[in-house]
Amino acid sequence: MTNDLFQYIILGLTYLGLGLGYFPGLRMNRATIAFVGAACLVGFGSFSLKEAWEAIDAGTIVFLLSIMIVNAYLTSAGFFQLALNILLRYTRSPFGLLTALTFVSGFLSALFLNDTIALIFTPLTLALALVLELNPIPYLLALAGATDIGSVATLNGNPQNILIASFSEISYLEFTQALAPVAVVGLLVQLGWLWYLYPEIRSLKPILDRPHIRRRRILKPVLYKSLIITGGMLIAFLLGAPLAESALVASGLLLITRRLKPQKILPAVEWDLLLMFSGLFVLTNGVKNLKFLQSFTVLTDSNAGLLSVTVVLSNLISNVPAVLLLQPLIPQNSDREWLLLAAGSTLAGNMTLLGSVANMIVAEAAAKQGYRLSFWEHLRFGLPLSLVTLGIAYIWLQQ
């Protein structure tokens, strides 16, 4: 059996596992599947360990790690809990709550990683729906959809956009100016679609009882420090400072503290996501060596073709591997193509329950508390929403 055939088998099995999220009978997730696939490529001599190490994009890993540390400090300080408490001061009706949840979670997902918002807001949303005696399903769908749609607006909104930040020459401000309108219109479309699907949430009548949900303690000194440093980081992004370096400085400043032990912050970092990214970089290097991507060149020659391939691959193997596979086919200075790749890989995540990590986080967290968000329930909501928002993004980016 030739070495190339070994590589095809390893890559085929690995991407199959990435698409499924597991291997039947084995205790593996996407992070371990990507790592094992990369290890097999090195082990079978596809390339050396040094070449595998050099394939990992340091800027992406540093940027992602730094953003996770910033998010961990904001979480520990109680920022996200405070945001939800403020939301509750201004709305009491079922539709008002849905509207506020949609736009607050979408806005926060644009500033921070969407997975973080999904992870933190799901139990809070469930607790709120329980106290107010509301059906939690439309609110969970609103949260899952808004975290995906909102995150399309910025280069640090989700992991695939962080990859695009490293590979392209597009600036933070240019990216936001191009895709923020898509995010805003997409959130409005989502709100209207949920209003149509769930008549029980249309009421504008205030719920008189003040909701009492368990609140975590707000650490004011940590909160003030985190907000100042995070604000400085976001301003640096807007001014065109290097993203990875700016985030690294911000996370380093936050780690200088007398109040929070490292044991509280570092476990909050999604190390499995960093491991998956590293493995995927090595796998992508293996794909490049086989010149397998040449078969996609014809399909990605047009904007419509690129968007279509991105959507299909994002739902087959997940959005981050899709971006890594398609990245070599896009010229570094082709801003429109990078924007299409970002919009396609992100908005396609709403198509099915398995389309994005944020969807699965919401579904799994809800299941732990006894609420089932089924595949078909999500498909009824997500498939039309995804098709419409993808169409909006395509039309907008042609201008």
Backbone torsions as a table, in degrees:
resi	resn	phi	psi	omega
1	MET	NA	127.7	-175.6
2	THR	-73.0	162.5	179.8
3	ASN	-63.4	-38.4	179.0
4	ASP	-62.2	-39.8	179.6
5	LEU	-64.4	-40.2	175.4
6	PHE	-57.8	-44.8	-179.6
7	GLN	-63.1	-41.3	178.9
8	TYR	-62.5	-41.6	-179.3
9	ILE	-65.6	-46.2	-179.7
10	ILE	-61.2	-48.0	-178.1
11	LEU	-66.4	-39.9	179.4
12	GLY	-61.9	-47.1	179.5
13	LEU	-65.6	-38.9	-178.4
14	THR	-66.2	-46.1	-179.6
15	TYR	-70.5	-28.7	172.6
16	LEU	-63.4	-44.9	177.7
17	GLY	-63.8	-38.3	178.1
18	LEU	-64.9	-37.8	178.3
19	GLY	-66.8	-42.5	179.5
20	LEU	-75.2	-32.1	-175.4
21	GLY	89.7	-1.5	-179.2
22	TYR	-167.2	170.3	168.5
23	PHE	-117.5	129.0	-178.9
24	PRO	-55.1	130.0	177.8
25	GLY	86.3	-6.8	-179.7
26	LEU	-118.5	145.2	176.7
27	ARG	-90.1	79.9	-178.5
28	MET	-134.7	144.9	172.3
29	ASN	-117.5	-174.0	-176.0
30	ARG	-62.1	-34.8	-179.3
31	ALA	-64.4	-48.8	-178.4
32	THR	-71.1	-32.8	177.4
33	ILE	-63.3	-45.6	179.2
34	ALA	-64.0	-41.1	-178.9
35	PHE	-66.1	-45.0	179.7
36	VAL	-63.9	-40.7	177.5
37	GLY	-60.6	-43.2	178.5
38	ALA	-64.7	-41.4	179.6
39	ALA	-62.9	-38.4	179.4
40	CYS	-66.3	-38.4	178.3
41	LEU	-62.3	-42.6	177.6
42	VAL	-67.9	-42.3	-177.7
43	GLY	-63.5	-35.8	179.6
44	PHE	-86.4	3.7	173.4
45	GLY	81.8	20.7	177.7
46	SER	-62.6	-36.3	172.1
47	PHE	-161.1	167.6	-175.7
48	SER	-78.2	166.4	176.9
49	LEU	-62.4	-37.3	178.0
50	LYS	-62.8	-42.9	178.9
51	GLU	-65.1	-37.6	178.0
52	ALA	-64.1	-43.1	179.2
53	TRP	-63.1	-42.0	-178.9
54	GLU	-69.6	-19.9	178.8
55	ALA	-73.3	-22.1	-179.2
56	ILE	-76.2	125.6	-179.0
57	ASP	-81.0	108.2	-175.6
58	ALA	-62.9	-38.3	-178.4
59	GLY	-60.2	-41.6	179.6
60	THR	-65.1	-46.3	-178.2
61	ILE	-63.8	-43.0	179.5
62	VAL	-64.6	-44.2	179.4
63	PHE	-60.2	-48.3	-178.5
64	LEU	-64.5	-45.5	178.7
65	LEU	-61.0	-43.8	-177.9
66	SER	-64.5	-43.0	178.7
67	ILE	-63.1	-37.5	178.4
68	MET	-64.2	-38.6	178.3
69	ILE	-67.2	-42.5	176.2
70	VAL	-58.8	-46.1	178.8
71	ASN	-61.6	-38.9	-179.6
72	ALA	-63.7	-38.9	178.0
73	TYR	-67.8	-43.1	178.7
74	LEU	-63.1	-37.7	177.9
75	THR	-66.4	-47.6	-179.1
76	SER	-63.3	-33.1	179.5
77	ALA	-75.2	-14.5	179.3
78	GLY	92.8	16.4	-175.9
79	PHE	-61.4	-45.5	-175.8
80	PHE	-70.7	-36.0	173.8
81	GLN	-62.7	-42.0	178.9
82	LEU	-62.5	-39.4	179.3
83	ALA	-61.1	-41.8	178.9
84	LEU	-68.6	-38.6	178.4
85	ASN	-62.4	-40.5	177.5
86	ILE	-64.5	-40.0	177.7
87	LEU	-56.4	-41.9	-175.9
88	LEU	-71.0	-19.5	178.8
89	ARG	-69.7	-25.5	-170.5
90	TYR	-109.9	-0.1	179.1
91	THR	-148.6	138.5	178.6
92	ARG	-131.9	-13.9	-177.6
93	SER	-83.7	155.8	179.0
94	PRO	-56.2	-44.8	-179.1
95	PHE	-74.5	-35.0	176.4
96	GLY	-62.2	-40.4	178.4
97	LEU	-64.9	-43.6	179.0
98	LEU	-61.2	-42.4	179.7
99	THR	-63.1	-47.3	-179.2
100	ALA	-64.0	-43.7	179.9
101	LEU	-61.9	-40.8	-179.6
102	THR	-61.2	-50.2	-174.0
103	PHE	-79.7	-32.6	177.4
104	VAL	-68.3	-47.3	-180.0
105	SER	-67.5	-35.0	176.5
106	GLY	-66.1	-43.1	179.3
107	PHE	-65.2	-45.2	180.0
108	LEU	-66.2	-32.4	177.7
109	SER	-67.7	-27.7	176.4
110	ALA	-71.6	-31.2	-178.3
111	LEU	-87.6	-30.5	-176.5
112	PHE	-130.8	172.3	-179.1
113	LEU	-61.6	133.4	-178.2
114	ASN	-61.8	-34.1	179.3
115	ASP	-62.4	-36.0	178.7
116	THR	-63.4	-45.2	-179.5
117	ILE	-64.4	-42.8	178.9
118	ALA	-61.9	-42.3	-177.8
119	LEU	-66.1	-41.2	-175.6
120	ILE	-80.9	-40.1	-173.2
121	PHE	-80.1	-22.0	-176.6
122	THR	-60.7	-53.6	178.9
123	PRO	-63.3	-33.5	178.5
124	LEU	-67.7	-39.8	178.4
125	THR	-65.5	-42.4	178.5
126	LEU	-63.6	-43.4	179.6
127	ALA	-62.0	-40.5	-179.5
128	LEU	-66.4	-44.9	179.5
129	ALA	-63.4	-37.1	179.4
130	LEU	-65.1	-46.0	-178.5
131	VAL	-64.5	-38.9	-177.6
132	LEU	-88.5	1.3	179.2
133	GLU	57.9	46.8	178.6
134	LEU	-109.7	152.2	173.5
135	ASN	-65.7	118.3	-174.4
136	PRO	-74.8	-18.6	-172.5
137	ILE	-58.7	-51.2	179.5
138	PRO	-61.5	-30.2	179.9
139	TYR	-74.8	-35.6	175.3
140	LEU	-67.7	-40.4	176.8
141	LEU	-63.9	-40.2	177.7
142	ALA	-60.3	-42.6	-179.9
143	LEU	-65.9	-47.2	-178.9
144	ALA	-62.7	-46.1	-178.9
145	GLY	-67.5	-42.5	-176.7
146	ALA	-67.8	-35.5	179.1
147	THR	-65.6	-33.9	175.7
148	ASP	-73.3	-50.6	-176.4
149	ILE	-64.2	-45.6	-179.4
150	GLY	-61.9	-35.4	-175.5
151	SER	-70.3	-14.0	-179.4
152	VAL	-69.3	-15.5	-170.3
153	ALA	-76.7	-20.6	-174.4
154	THR	-136.0	162.3	179.7
155	LEU	-72.5	-17.3	178.6
156	ASN	-109.9	16.3	-177.5
157	GLY	-75.4	-27.1	-179.9
158	ASN	-155.6	166.2	-175.6
159	PRO	-60.4	-38.5	-178.5
160	GLN	-68.8	-33.1	175.8
161	ASN	-68.8	-34.2	176.1
162	ILE	-61.7	-38.3	175.2
163	LEU	-61.9	-45.7	-179.0
164	ILE	-63.6	-33.8	176.3
165	ALA	-60.6	-35.9	-178.6
166	SER	-77.9	-33.7	-173.1
167	PHE	-88.2	-29.4	-172.6
168	SER	-99.7	174.4	175.9
169	GLU	-103.5	9.1	-177.2
170	ILE	-75.0	137.6	-178.2
171	SER	-84.4	163.8	-179.6
172	TYR	-59.5	-45.4	-177.3
173	LEU	-67.5	-42.9	178.6
174	GLU	-61.5	-42.3	179.3
175	PHE	-61.5	-47.0	-178.2
176	THR	-66.1	-41.9	178.3
177	GLN	-61.0	-34.4	-177.7
178	ALA	-77.7	-40.4	-170.7
179	LEU	-108.6	-12.4	176.4
180	ALA	-59.9	-41.7	176.8
181	PRO	-60.4	-36.5	177.6
182	VAL	-62.8	-41.2	179.7
183	ALA	-64.4	-45.0	-178.1
184	VAL	-63.8	-47.9	179.2
185	VAL	-64.1	-39.0	179.0
186	GLY	-62.0	-40.1	177.7
187	LEU	-65.6	-37.5	176.8
188	LEU	-65.5	-41.5	177.4
189	VAL	-62.0	-44.3	179.0
190	GLN	-59.8	-43.6	-179.2
191	LEU	-61.6	-44.8	178.6
192	GLY	-65.0	-37.3	-179.3
193	TRP	-67.8	-42.2	177.2
194	LEU	-66.2	-37.7	176.4
195	TRP	-59.0	-38.3	179.5
196	TYR	-73.4	-41.1	-174.4
197	LEU	-73.6	-33.6	-172.6
198	TYR	-124.7	90.6	-178.7
199	PRO	-57.8	-28.3	-175.8
200	GLU	-68.3	-14.5	-178.7
201	ILE	-98.3	6.9	-175.8
202	ARG	-79.5	-12.9	-173.6
203	SER	-65.3	135.7	174.2
204	LEU	-103.4	6.2	-179.4
205	LYS	-75.3	125.6	-178.1
206	PRO	-62.6	142.7	171.2
207	ILE	-85.0	118.2	-167.9
208	LEU	-69.0	-39.0	-176.0
209	ASP	-69.3	132.9	177.0
210	ARG	-74.5	123.9	-177.0
211	PRO	-67.2	138.6	177.1
212	HIS	-118.0	99.5	176.1
213	ILE	-113.5	150.5	-175.6
214	ARG	-63.0	125.5	-177.8
215	ARG	-106.4	139.5	176.1
216	ARG	-88.8	156.4	-176.8
217	ARG	-67.7	136.4	176.8
218	ILE	-90.6	120.7	178.4
219	LEU	-90.5	91.4	-170.2
220	LYS	-59.2	-46.9	179.4
221	PRO	-59.8	-42.0	178.7
222	VAL	-67.5	-39.1	179.5
223	LEU	-62.5	-47.5	-179.3
224	TYR	-62.0	-45.4	179.7
225	LYS	-62.1	-44.5	-178.5
226	SER	-63.4	-41.2	-179.5
227	LEU	-67.8	-39.7	179.0
228	ILE	-63.9	-47.0	-178.1
229	ILE	-69.1	-41.4	178.0
230	THR	-64.3	-41.7	176.5
231	GLY	-60.1	-42.5	176.8
232	GLY	-62.0	-39.7	178.5
233	MET	-63.5	-44.4	-179.4
234	LEU	-66.3	-36.9	176.4
235	ILE	-64.8	-40.1	177.2
236	ALA	-61.0	-41.3	176.7
237	PHE	-57.7	-48.4	-176.3
238	LEU	-65.4	-30.7	-179.5
239	LEU	-81.5	-2.4	176.1
240	GLY	92.9	12.0	176.7
241	ALA	-66.9	152.3	178.6
242	PRO	-56.5	130.7	-172.2
243	LEU	-65.8	-49.1	-176.7
244	ALA	-62.8	-44.3	-178.4
245	GLU	-65.9	-40.6	179.8
246	SER	-64.1	-45.2	179.4
247	ALA	-66.1	-36.8	179.2
248	LEU	-63.9	-43.7	178.4
249	VAL	-63.3	-43.4	-179.9
250	ALA	-61.5	-46.1	-179.4
251	SER	-66.8	-36.9	177.6
252	GLY	-63.4	-42.2	178.4
253	LEU	-64.0	-38.2	179.7
254	LEU	-66.6	-33.6	-178.2
255	LEU	-72.7	-11.9	174.0
256	ILE	-85.1	98.4	-172.8
257	THR	-153.3	153.4	174.1
258	ARG	-105.6	-4.6	-168.6
259	ARG	-104.8	-33.4	-177.0
260	LEU	-116.6	128.4	178.7
261	LYS	-74.4	147.8	177.0
262	PRO	-56.6	-31.0	-179.9
263	GLN	-62.7	-18.9	178.2
264	LYS	-88.6	-30.8	-175.8
265	ILE	-90.1	-50.2	-172.4
266	LEU	-62.3	-36.7	176.1
267	PRO	-64.5	-19.2	179.4
268	ALA	-77.3	-14.0	176.9
269	VAL	-71.3	134.9	180.0
270	GLU	-82.0	80.1	-177.2
271	TRP	-62.8	-31.0	179.6
272	ASP	-66.2	-32.8	177.4
273	LEU	-68.0	-40.8	176.9
274	LEU	-64.0	-39.6	177.7
275	LEU	-64.3	-42.1	179.5
276	MET	-63.2	-44.8	178.5
277	PHE	-57.3	-46.8	-178.1
278	SER	-61.1	-45.2	178.3
279	GLY	-62.9	-38.9	-179.0
280	LEU	-66.6	-35.6	176.0
281	PHE	-60.6	-42.5	179.9
282	VAL	-67.7	-42.5	178.1
283	LEU	-60.8	-41.8	179.9
284	THR	-63.3	-35.6	176.0
285	ASN	-62.7	-37.8	176.5
286	GLY	-65.1	-39.8	177.7
287	VAL	-63.5	-41.7	178.9
288	LYS	-61.5	-42.6	-178.2
289	ASN	-61.2	-32.7	-179.9
290	LEU	-83.4	-4.9	-177.2
291	LYS	54.9	30.7	-179.0
292	PHE	-67.9	-27.7	-175.0
293	LEU	-71.9	-13.2	-179.7
294	GLN	-60.5	-27.6	179.9
295	SER	-69.1	-19.9	179.3
296	PHE	-89.1	-11.1	-172.8
297	THR	-59.2	-44.0	-179.2
298	VAL	-62.9	-39.7	-177.3
299	LEU	-69.3	-28.0	-176.2
300	THR	-99.7	8.8	179.7
301	ASP	-65.6	-32.2	179.6
302	SER	-106.2	158.9	178.3
303	ASN	-63.1	-40.8	179.1
304	ALA	-64.1	-40.0	178.8
305	GLY	-65.2	-43.2	179.2
306	LEU	-61.5	-45.2	-180.0
307	LEU	-63.5	-41.3	-179.1
308	SER	-64.8	-46.5	179.3
309	VAL	-62.8	-39.9	178.9
310	THR	-61.3	-45.7	-179.3
311	VAL	-62.9	-45.3	-178.8
312	VAL	-64.1	-49.3	-179.3
313	LEU	-64.2	-37.3	-179.4
314	SER	-62.3	-33.1	179.7
315	ASN	-87.7	-17.8	177.9
316	LEU	-86.5	-44.9	-173.7
317	ILE	-123.3	4.8	-178.9
318	SER	89.1	158.5	-168.6
319	ASN	-72.2	-37.6	-178.7
320	VAL	-65.6	-49.6	175.1
321	PRO	-59.4	-34.9	179.2
322	ALA	-62.5	-44.7	179.0
323	VAL	-63.2	-42.0	179.8
324	LEU	-64.9	-36.6	179.3
325	LEU	-70.3	-39.0	-175.2
326	LEU	-85.2	-17.8	-175.6
327	GLN	-54.9	-41.8	-179.1
328	PRO	-65.4	-16.9	-177.4
329	LEU	-86.8	-5.4	-175.2
330	ILE	-110.9	125.4	177.4
331	PRO	-60.5	145.1	-173.9
332	GLN	-61.6	-32.4	-175.9
333	ASN	-98.0	12.6	-179.0
334	SER	-91.8	82.6	-173.5
335	ASP	-58.4	-42.8	-176.5
336	ARG	-62.2	-40.2	-179.8
337	GLU	-68.3	-37.8	176.7
338	TRP	-65.1	-39.5	178.3
339	LEU	-65.6	-39.6	176.6
340	LEU	-64.8	-39.9	178.3
341	LEU	-64.3	-42.9	178.8
342	ALA	-63.3	-49.0	-178.4
343	ALA	-64.7	-44.3	-178.2
344	GLY	-64.6	-46.1	-177.3
345	SER	-69.3	-29.1	-179.2
346	THR	-83.2	-53.0	-175.9
347	LEU	-68.6	-25.9	175.3
348	ALA	-65.9	-18.6	-179.7
349	GLY	-64.0	-22.7	179.1
350	ASN	-82.6	-7.1	-173.0
351	MET	-63.2	-43.3	178.1
352	THR	-134.9	166.8	179.0
353	LEU	-62.0	-30.3	-178.6
354	LEU	-90.0	3.3	-173.2
355	GLY	-72.9	-24.0	179.1
356	SER	-145.4	156.2	178.3
357	VAL	-64.0	-36.9	-179.8
358	ALA	-59.9	-41.6	177.3
359	ASN	-58.9	-45.8	-176.8
360	MET	-69.0	-34.4	176.4
361	ILE	-61.2	-46.6	179.9
362	VAL	-62.7	-45.7	-177.9
363	ALA	-64.4	-43.1	-177.7
364	GLU	-70.8	-39.9	178.4
365	ALA	-65.6	-37.7	177.8
366	ALA	-66.7	-41.1	-179.6
367	ALA	-61.8	-36.0	179.0
368	LYS	-63.5	-25.0	179.9
369	GLN	-103.7	14.4	172.1
370	GLY	90.6	12.4	179.6
371	TYR	-114.4	130.9	-175.7
372	ARG	-105.7	115.8	171.9
373	LEU	-100.0	100.2	-171.9
374	SER	-78.3	162.3	178.0
375	PHE	-59.0	-43.6	-175.9
376	TRP	-73.0	-36.0	176.5
377	GLU	-60.8	-42.5	178.4
378	HIS	-69.7	-39.1	-177.9
379	LEU	-62.2	-40.4	178.5
380	ARG	-59.0	-35.9	178.3
381	PHE	-84.3	-47.9	-166.9
382	GLY	-79.1	-37.3	-176.2
383	LEU	-63.0	-52.8	176.9
384	PRO	-61.8	-40.0	179.6
385	LEU	-60.6	-44.6	-178.7
386	SER	-64.6	-44.0	-179.5
387	LEU	-63.1	-42.2	-179.4
388	VAL	-67.0	-46.3	-178.1
389	THR	-67.9	-34.6	175.1
390	LEU	-64.7	-39.8	176.7
391	GLY	-63.5	-41.6	178.0
392	ILE	-61.7	-45.4	-179.7
393	ALA	-62.0	-42.8	-178.5
394	TYR	-63.1	-48.3	-179.0
395	ILE	-63.2	-43.7	-178.2
396	TRP	-63.4	-40.0	-175.8
397	LEU	-80.5	-6.2	175.1
398	GLN	-82.5	-13.1	-175.8
399	GLN	-74.4	NA	NA
